């Protein structure tokens, strides 16, 4: 990477962890996109030898059905990454809209939405997601839906708090006095003020969503068997404890991608944090 | 006095209460009546906490009154709710105290002034569509090229002028200034106040100018109303109130203005603080601090008489 370009980034984005995070995330993104080109074998093809250790021909070994682990890990990126991004984007949308309404309109709207959010938050996330996924039936779509249902309340909480803080701002009142509709007021005056912090929360949540998704698949509530999905591959590994490579490689995949997303989220948070805003020049940011 | 229906703004027996969780409600405005004609400037003065802002916010419909009536142009002022404000009511515009809070930090000055122009056009004001943000900036004494800037690139005084330009862009029939100059440098205060008067009077709008600074209000107001703890204690033409203040509170306010006459006199300060608005004193609200209080002031509450003063010194 060009060094001069690097220097122009905000300090939070220049830290080693951020660079490692973005590098790893980028690698996984490319791996997922180029899986058909990179994978040495068909991820679903079964061939002998079964349970072969890592070595020539099968770098990461093969599983109990003789499928190439490397190919399956690469193809797994095509499941985990887009689905966790989707689920987080949906949570941001659902939570942001509900929380925004709650904060802006207050009273009964607020009461109803936030009590439902509290209800969801009262349960441990993983357990509630398990229950919902189990009730809906095991499939990737249902796993995504289950995670969405448990993941939106924090977004709603944050959005509500931000909107509540903004609502009494005089520029919002000025807009209303000028005849802004509630919709226009939300769009023009409120949304730009809440987007930054919500995006940070989103970035920090991608790792969680990935973990939760593979967790559900690990327990058999997500991806159905033939699909190459990291969580279910780790589950396969627990059945063949002598063959460590079956579980370890997809496990490492989950570990690296979750860490990478968390590093990126931290960087985004620090870059947008008002405490460090001075160093990155808010005036210029707004002007840009 | 003109018939009430013909007045641009007519407030009668207005009561504004602020509810607080677990505590007794504060009666910030406790029965205020005033009116204002087109092209007239009314200066409302009083100490901080006397209910001036609550009155201003109620007049603009930002807070719902607890009692009484506010008529704008003969129509009741509907408090702002979830629904968008009716175009007729965008004829009331407000300039807030804090120029750092009243402009959206993320939008260009031109876009925010354009909102005002649109509001005027939607009300069907003639000539509203011909206005441009640049021309309005010039009218408030700012260079035209400020239109492309963001609020945080401007000084407090410039921002307040932008806020005024936005309010004026809506072609208001009633302009309400809630302490619009108190956040400004002393050098800019009189200038901005005079400008607000000129802009309002030029367009035939009424101006309700709220301030705690009598010396500035005197420069621009046709009439003055003095407020103490939620009630108007004295009102009258500016010159009359200035030359011949009658209510002891008005006298105290005037005496507190320093006079640069070389005599080196320090202004006389009113002893004590205003009483708690949540538990106003019995009788005349001013009696605990009044140097002229006499027998009965702590029992009988004086009403604002036709001669414009609410004090028992003059009632009998």
Interface residues (C-beta under 8 A of the other chain):
Chain A: X105 X169 X170 X171 X172 X173 X174 X175 X176 X177 X178 X179 X180 X181 X182 X184 X188 X189 X192 X193 X282 X283 X286 X287
Chain B: X60 X61 X62 X80 X82 X83 X84 X85 X87 X90 X92 X93 X94 X96 X98 X101 X102 X103 X104 X105 X106 X107 X112 X115 X116 X118 X119 X122 X150 X152 X153 X163 X166 X167 X170
